[in-house]
């Protein structure tokens, strides 16, 4: 089992490895494809998980010319989320 994997009900999930982004609103973004969970850390310090996010949405966010605008237009208020801090 990889060092960053967690065993959950006999399935191994890799911990997300967030990538720093260049945005006035977002600090970093991570994605876990098995659970389709998007992790977003804001420059303000907030950390959120968004659930059921298709990988195509994550890929589009990462390649967007304005990641903050993409997030607010296509992710915020469209997916169930949990605030972690």
TABELBEL-V601350 format. One record per backbone hydrogen bond with DSSP energy under -1.0 kcal/mol. NH is the residue of the N-H (numbers start at 1). CO is the residue of the C=O. If there is no record, write none. Layout:
BEGIN
NH/CO
NH/CO
END
This chain:
BEGIN
5/2
6/13
8/11
11/8
13/6
15/4
19/29
21/27
23/21
27/41
28/41
29/19
30/39
32/37
36/32
37/32
38/50
39/30
40/48
41/28
42/46
43/25
45/42
48/40
49/82
50/38
51/80
53/36
58/54
59/55
60/56
61/57
62/58
63/59
70/66
71/67
72/68
73/69
74/70
75/71
76/71
78/75
79/75
82/49
84/47
85/47
END
